[in-house]
Amino acid sequence: MAAVNQVREITRAMTRYNDRDQLREGCIEVDHLGNCASRALQAGTGLLSGEDMVEVIARKRIFEGVERATDKAEDIAQYFYSLVLKSA
């Protein structure tokens, strides 16, 4: 998942702490990926109609799980960025 990989990059930037630009860019990218995941969930669930209901529910849960993971990555990125702003 791109958002999780981006959080890893943010974590690396935090260890270098003086690389605030990379940290800020990483946080912006995670936010962008979160928005993409939300749009994918909406689009994906719209495409599921008309299929077998068990299959629809299973796929919808997958989409929702991906969005939850991306939301958590956004939360982590926002937390890291707030730490940087507080220490500036």
Rosetta silent file (secondary structure, phi, psi, omega in degrees, C-alpha in Angstrom):
SEQUENCE: MAAVNQVREITRAMTRYNDRDQLREGCIEVDHLGNCASRALQAGTGLLSGEDMVEVIARKRIFEGVERATDKAEDIAQYFYSLVLKSA
SCORE:     score description
SCORE:     0.000 S_00000001
   1 L     0.000  131.922 -176.767    0.000    0.000    0.000 S_00000001
   2 H   -63.805  -39.111 -178.432    1.354    3.340   -1.017 S_00000001
   3 H   -64.903  -40.572  179.360    0.123    5.164    2.094 S_00000001
   4 H   -65.735  -42.144  176.927    1.854    2.709    4.418 S_00000001
   5 H   -61.928  -38.134  179.786    5.080    3.022    2.430 S_00000001
   6 H   -67.151  -37.709  176.147    4.802    6.792    2.633 S_00000001
   7 H   -63.283  -36.657  175.213    4.409    6.615    6.423 S_00000001
   8 H   -59.710  -43.093  178.457    7.635    4.586    6.497 S_00000001
   9 H   -63.789  -39.281  177.820    9.337    7.408    4.601 S_00000001
  10 H   -63.544  -41.275  178.677    7.937    9.936    7.062 S_00000001
  11 H   -61.481  -41.560  176.426    9.268    7.850    9.927 S_00000001
  12 H   -62.494  -40.660  178.608   12.713    7.860    8.313 S_00000001
  13 H   -64.303  -35.518  178.166   12.475   11.633    7.923 S_00000001
  14 H   -63.867  -35.539 -179.697   11.585   11.904   11.625 S_00000001
  15 H   -69.907  -25.808  176.651   14.788   10.096   12.559 S_00000001
  16 H   -90.858   -6.676  177.486   16.731   12.676   10.554 S_00000001
  17 L    33.035  -31.168  178.491   14.531   15.363   12.137 S_00000001
  18 L   -82.896   -4.815 -179.362   16.316   18.149   10.255 S_00000001
  19 L   -94.473   60.533 -175.823   14.709   16.987    7.000 S_00000001
  20 H   -66.473  -32.393  179.038   11.455   18.865    7.605 S_00000001
  21 H   -63.260  -43.659  178.801   10.832   19.430    3.909 S_00000001
  22 H   -65.082  -38.835  178.713   10.805   15.690    3.219 S_00000001
  23 H   -63.087  -46.226  179.786    8.537   15.165    6.211 S_00000001
  24 H   -62.252  -45.096  179.132    6.097   17.837    5.030 S_00000001
  25 H   -62.532  -39.328  178.072    6.072   16.437    1.491 S_00000001
  26 H   -64.037  -40.942  178.696    5.492   12.935    2.834 S_00000001
  27 H   -64.718  -40.403  177.202    2.547   14.118    4.924 S_00000001
  28 H   -63.253  -41.330  179.639    1.029   15.856    1.918 S_00000001
  29 H   -65.099  -41.227  178.127    1.445   12.680   -0.143 S_00000001
  30 H   -62.332  -41.515  177.357   -0.219   10.545    2.536 S_00000001
  31 H   -60.880  -43.516  178.062   -3.153   12.966    2.593 S_00000001
  32 H   -60.978  -44.704  179.443   -3.398   12.742   -1.200 S_00000001
  33 H   -64.233  -35.729  176.196   -3.322    8.936   -1.055 S_00000001
  34 H   -63.381  -41.426  176.544   -6.041    8.991    1.583 S_00000001
  35 H   -63.622  -40.500  177.763   -8.237   11.075   -0.690 S_00000001
  36 H   -63.044  -40.571  179.694   -7.577    8.635   -3.532 S_00000001
  37 H   -64.401  -39.243  178.328   -8.543    5.700   -1.304 S_00000001
  38 H   -63.842  -43.072  178.387  -11.818    7.410   -0.374 S_00000001
  39 H   -65.883  -37.873  179.029  -12.649    8.012   -4.030 S_00000001
  40 H   -65.241  -38.454  177.649  -11.726    4.411   -4.879 S_00000001
  41 H   -61.979  -46.585 -179.740  -14.064    3.140   -2.159 S_00000001
  42 H   -62.746  -46.475 -179.564  -16.933    5.209   -3.528 S_00000001
  43 H   -66.361  -43.634 -177.708  -16.253    4.185   -7.113 S_00000001
  44 H   -64.734  -42.121  179.838  -15.630    0.556   -6.231 S_00000001
  45 H   -68.932  -30.554  176.347  -18.771    0.119   -4.181 S_00000001
  46 H   -66.586  -32.994 -179.674  -20.782    1.703   -6.982 S_00000001
  47 H   -78.000  -15.632 -175.649  -19.441   -0.879   -9.424 S_00000001
  48 L   -79.169  -16.077 -177.014  -20.356   -3.792   -7.170 S_00000001
  49 L   -63.110  145.643  177.875  -24.103   -3.482   -7.603 S_00000001
  50 L    93.138   -9.934  177.629  -25.787   -6.201   -9.592 S_00000001
  51 L   -90.212  177.413  174.232  -23.395   -8.971   -8.575 S_00000001
  52 L   -55.915  131.298 -173.992  -24.031  -11.815   -6.167 S_00000001
  53 H   -60.663  -36.980  177.974  -24.783  -10.232   -2.751 S_00000001
  54 H   -63.230  -43.039  178.240  -22.259  -12.375   -0.870 S_00000001
  55 H   -65.332  -40.741  178.933  -19.576  -11.299   -3.334 S_00000001
  56 H   -60.568  -47.520 -179.101  -20.677   -7.656   -3.085 S_00000001
  57 H   -63.692  -42.821  179.951  -20.429   -7.701    0.710 S_00000001
  58 H   -62.890  -45.617 -179.666  -17.027   -9.401    0.654 S_00000001
  59 H   -68.545  -37.473  178.089  -15.572   -6.943   -1.843 S_00000001
  60 H   -62.086  -40.239  178.049  -17.085   -3.966   -0.037 S_00000001
  61 H   -63.815  -36.017  176.529  -15.394   -5.107    3.171 S_00000001
  62 H   -63.974  -48.968  177.892  -12.078   -5.275    1.341 S_00000001
  63 H   -57.155  -44.197 -178.816  -12.510   -1.722    0.046 S_00000001
  64 H   -65.550  -36.683  177.222  -13.469   -0.527    3.529 S_00000001
  65 H   -64.388  -41.814  177.662  -10.431   -2.247    5.061 S_00000001
  66 H   -63.939  -41.876  179.594   -8.101   -0.533    2.610 S_00000001
  67 H   -66.277  -39.944  177.990   -9.694    2.821    3.363 S_00000001
  68 H   -61.779  -42.705  178.890   -9.391    2.257    7.139 S_00000001
  69 H   -62.902  -41.781  178.682   -5.706    1.408    6.750 S_00000001
  70 H   -66.187  -39.612  177.000   -5.165    4.513    4.662 S_00000001
  71 H   -61.191  -40.515  177.881   -7.042    6.631    7.222 S_00000001
  72 H   -64.505  -39.811  177.189   -4.741    5.301    9.949 S_00000001
  73 H   -62.321  -40.732  176.335   -1.707    6.181    7.826 S_00000001
  74 H   -61.656  -42.672  178.937   -3.105    9.715    7.463 S_00000001
  75 H   -59.544  -43.429  179.617   -3.554    9.948   11.247 S_00000001
  76 H   -64.403  -44.871  179.854    0.061    8.927   11.807 S_00000001
  77 H   -61.589  -42.887  179.192    1.337   11.411    9.224 S_00000001
  78 H   -64.087  -39.128  177.894   -0.685   14.237   10.780 S_00000001
  79 H   -63.097  -47.747  178.393    0.639   13.353   14.226 S_00000001
  80 H   -58.629  -44.876 -177.850    4.252   13.375   13.014 S_00000001
  81 H   -65.059  -38.168  177.754    3.749   16.677   11.257 S_00000001
  82 H   -64.486  -34.746  175.559    2.185   18.239   14.362 S_00000001
  83 H   -62.298  -41.526  179.731    5.276   17.180   16.341 S_00000001
  84 H   -65.426  -42.921  179.929    7.494   18.957   13.856 S_00000001
  85 H   -64.304  -38.182  179.969    5.375   22.118   13.969 S_00000001
  86 H   -67.873  -30.964 -177.024    5.428   22.135   17.783 S_00000001
  87 H   -88.385   -7.227 -176.767    9.206   21.781   17.854 S_00000001
  88 L   -73.611    0.000    0.000    9.868   24.503   15.268 S_00000001
